[in-house]
């Protein structure tokens, strides 16, 4: 399968997050979101049936998510001493921002949720193993 290129545009991302200045270059964030859409949704076949416009929406919301993660989420501000405080919880992945949450909601086949579960399992050392038994003997089934 050949990657067709980006699904979203800077204009679509700015519709998702109008606070993004027109002067800000979104190329790295769009590219990052596209890699995730391509690898987790399209090339795996998980997003089978998703239209180009559906993938474009998911990619736009993911782009806004990655931009906000990079910029930081302001959780407190001050005026007199000009101070800001940022919070990002790295362990929550796409659930960290409303943009990531929206991308997951738009992914109705749960491709991104599956990826997040696999990442969490890898971080905690959990692995999914299938155990079974096949018996060809003539005595009682031993499994």
N, C-alpha and C positions, 0 to 999 in steps of 0.2 A: 504494500500500500504506500502510495506517495503522498507526502504531506502537501496539501494544496496552498499552504501559506496562512497568514493571519486571518482570523475570522472577524476581528473587531477593528475599530479605528479610534484615534484619539477623540474624535467628536462624540462617538458613542460612549466612551468612558466618561467624558465630561457631562453627558446626560445623566449618568449614574451618580457621579459626584460633581455637582456644579461648583464646588469650592476649589477645584483644580484650576490654577491660573493658565490662561491661554499660552503663556510663554514657557510653561513647563514641558520638557521633553518626556514623553511617556513611553518611548521605544523600549527601554529595558523592562518595564513592567508589563507591557503588552507581550513582549517576547517570552517573558517568564510565564505569564498566564497561558500563552499559546502552547508552550512546552507541556504544561500540565494538562490542558484540554486534549492535546494530541495524544500524549502517552497514557493518560488515565481513562479517557472517554472514547476517542475516535479509533486509534490503532488497535485497541483491545477488543473492539466490537461491543463494548459495554453500552455505548451510546447509540446503538443501532436504532434507526428510526428518527433520530434527532435531525431536524432540518438545519440548513446553513444559518438561518436567523436564530434558531434556538442555541446553536453553538456560539454564535456571535454574542448573544446575551450573557451566556455563562462566562465567556472569555472577558467581556467588559466588566462584569462584577468581580471576577478574579483579579483583573488588572487593578481595579480600585482597591481591592484587598491588599495586594502586594505593595502598592504605593503607600497605603496607610501604615502597613507594618514597617516599612522602611522609614517613613517620616516620624512615626510614633503617634500614639494616641494621647492627646493632652487630657489629663484627668484633674488638673488644677492650674489656675492662673492667678497672678497677682498684678496689680496695677502700679502701686507705689514703688516697689523695689524691682519691678519688671522681672518676674520669675514665672517659669512654667515647669510642670512636672509631667513626665511621660510614663505610660505603662504599656507594656506588651507582655503577655503571658505566652511564652514560646511553646508550652506543652499543649495548648488548645488548638493549634493549627488553624484551620479555616474558621473555626468557631470564635476566633479571637476578635473578629470585626463583623459588623453588620453586613459588610460587602461579601465576606466569605460565607456567612450564613445564607445570604440570598443566593449566591452561586450554588450552594448545596441544595437549596430548596428548588431551584430551577432544574437541577440534575435529578429528574424524576426516576431515573434508573439506578440511583445511588452509587454511581461510579466513584465520585469523590469521597463519599462516606466509606466505601470499601477501601479506598486508598488510605484514608486516615486511620482506619482500623488496622490495616497492615503495618503502617508506620508505628502505631502505638504498640502493637504486638512485638515488632522488632526492637523497639526501645526497651520494653520490659522483659525481653527474652522469651516471650511466649511464642510458641510455634504451633501451628495446626498440623497434627499428624493423624493420618488415617490408619487405623488398625483393623485388621480383619482376619478371617480364618476361612480357608477353603479345604474341605475334607473329601478325599476320594476313597477312603477305606470302607470296609464292610461292617465294621462295628459301629456302636452308638456314636453319634456326632459329638466330637470332643470339644467343640468350641462353645 
